[in-house]
Every structure is written in C-alpha cells, then in structure tokens.
Amino acid sequence: MSSPVAHPLLASERLLGIRRGIEKESLRALPDGKLALTPHPLALGSALTHPHITTDYSESQLELITGVHAGVQACLDELVETHQYTYRTLQEAGQEMLWVSSMPCGLPTGEEEQIQQIVLRAYQVLGCRGWARADVMIDARTRKPYLLEINTSPGMTGHSLVPMSAKAAGISYEDLCILLLQAATLEHGGTHA
C-alpha cells in the first residue's frame, strides 16, 4: 500500500495554497491587575454575533478573530488592527485593559482559594500523581467555578501554561524542569492507591 504523500516536498507543496486565520484570547482587566467583572462592553458589539470580537468561556474573556487569509502578513495585520480597535474602545469606555493571555489575572478575594480547593479535591479523587494543569471556568453571573478538565500531561513549550505560571511565580524554565525531574518517580510492580 503506497502512501498518498510519497515525498516530503510534495507535502509542503500541498500546503502552499493553505489559508489561515487567528484566534487570540485576552482577559479584560482593571489597572490594578484584577479581573474586570463587568458585562461585555456594548461598544464592542454583540459578544455572541460579532464576527471578530466575541467572548469565550466568560464575559471577561475576549476572543479576537481574524478572517481567513492566503498570506501570514495579511492575517497578522488584521489581528493588530482588531486588537488596537478593541484596546482603544476599552480605554474610551473606562479603564479596562487587555491582559496578555487567557491565564487569569487577579481574581476577586476568596475565588482563588475556592478554585484551589476544587482542583485539589478532583486531583485527589482521580488519583493523579505528579504534576498537572487544571482548566476552570467561572460563571459570570454567579461567580461559581466549574472544573473543565485536569490535564496530567500539560505542554512544556515556552508558551505553555505551566511554564508561564512558573515564570509568574519567579521560577525559570530551567529550574521548573529540574524541579519536575526531582519530583518524578518510577513505580515498578506495586498497586496504585
């Protein structure tokens, strides 16, 4: 049985006509770094039907979406234009800013501890070992947190959430890798608790 792509060059030739778009997530934040808890700004249009500026998972999380483009630069240009428009609109409407990623900025008092308890309990109930990343969604109306998933094999690239969280805590990528290796154990033969 022959492969549909007999040579690597043919595979790259197939990608020459590819079209691409970008989705960029940011959180609306206040100047003190706290999460903006206000509804989606009316000046940005409908959060559910705007073709380029929507919300994702929460009212505070903006998702900027480009159209589909044949070239990379056209895609990036549209993203920059949408980002600048959004930032200007937020500044004109008040003091909100865009947090650089979908990782949480400062949460209201008590919410972080509540989330930690939920995640730790799920980690223990599932019998997880070692390190993991948890994804949580907070209901914008009730502020109730919901655990979406526990990822026991999270990414370790420079732009992955675990290294970014470690960096925010003052831990370098190199030190994080050493800490993870030191904490790792191999189990042979026994049963898991």
Secondary structure, DSSP 8 states (H G I E B T S, - for coil): ---S--SHHHHHHHTTT--B--EEEEEEE-TTSBB--S---GGG--TTT-SSEEE-SSTTEEEEE---BSSHHHHHHHHHHHHHHHHHHHHHHSS-EEESSSS--B--TTHHHHHHHHHHHHHHHTT--S--EEEEEE-TTT--EEEEEEESS---STTSHHHHHHHHTT--HHHHHHHHHHH-----SS---
